[in-house]
Amino acid sequence: MGVANLRGGLYGVVDLASFISGSASQRNFEGGVREQARLVALNGAMEVNCAVLIDRLGGLRNVGDFVSREAMPDESPQFMSACYQDKSGQDWIELDLQVLANSSHFLGIAQAVA
């Protein structure tokens, strides 16, 4: 999406939904969506200045909040490491941020999503 100044550092910004879907976002930031959208910077230990745009935060979860965990299908991207299901039946996909941060496709901010 571009570059943002977060706490005095420049970060490349990736629209996570667009990156995962492989298509440009048709996002409409009206009706309260903009207030919930967040830029989340990857941990500095990963040594990449990158942040992801997300629609909203779902909060922190711990293992006790989930009733099942399954490996992702073989055709899933490597950065999707597992699928969890919570007690209400909602699916949650675990992202391996280290694998994502090492992906040249993810970090290629000059690349346009078709």
ChimeraX attribute file (.defattr): number of C-alpha atoms within 10 A of each C-alpha:
attribute: neighborCount
match mode: 1-to-1
recipient: residues
	/A:1	17
	/A:2	10
	/A:3	14
	/A:4	16
	/A:5	10
	/A:6	13
	/A:7	7
	/A:8	7
	/A:9	8
	/A:10	13
	/A:11	20
	/A:12	19
	/A:13	22
	/A:14	22
	/A:15	18
	/A:16	17
	/A:17	16
	/A:18	18
	/A:19	15
	/A:20	12
	/A:21	10
	/A:22	11
	/A:23	12
	/A:24	14
	/A:25	14
	/A:26	7
	/A:27	11
	/A:28	8
	/A:29	12
	/A:30	8
	/A:31	7
	/A:32	8
	/A:33	12
	/A:34	13
	/A:35	11
	/A:36	11
	/A:37	14
	/A:38	14
	/A:39	18
	/A:40	15
	/A:41	16
	/A:42	17
	/A:43	14
	/A:44	9
	/A:45	7
	/A:46	12
	/A:47	10
	/A:48	15
	/A:49	19
	/A:50	23
	/A:51	22
	/A:52	19
	/A:53	17
	/A:54	16
	/A:55	18
	/A:56	13
	/A:57	10
	/A:58	6
	/A:59	5
	/A:60	6
	/A:61	9
	/A:62	6
	/A:63	10
	/A:64	9
	/A:65	13
	/A:66	17
	/A:67	12
	/A:68	14
	/A:69	16
	/A:70	11
	/A:71	13
	/A:72	17
	/A:73	12
	/A:74	7
	/A:75	6
	/A:76	11
	/A:77	13
	/A:78	14
	/A:79	19
	/A:80	18
	/A:81	17
	/A:82	16
	/A:83	16
	/A:84	19
	/A:85	16
	/A:86	16
	/A:87	11
	/A:88	9
	/A:89	11
	/A:90	9
	/A:91	14
	/A:92	13
	/A:93	16
	/A:94	15
	/A:95	15
	/A:96	13
	/A:97	15
	/A:98	13
	/A:99	14
	/A:100	16
	/A:101	19
	/A:102	14
	/A:103	13
	/A:104	9
	/A:105	12
	/A:106	18
	/A:107	17
	/A:108	11
	/A:109	16
	/A:110	10
	/A:111	10
	/A:112	9
	/A:113	13
	/A:114	8
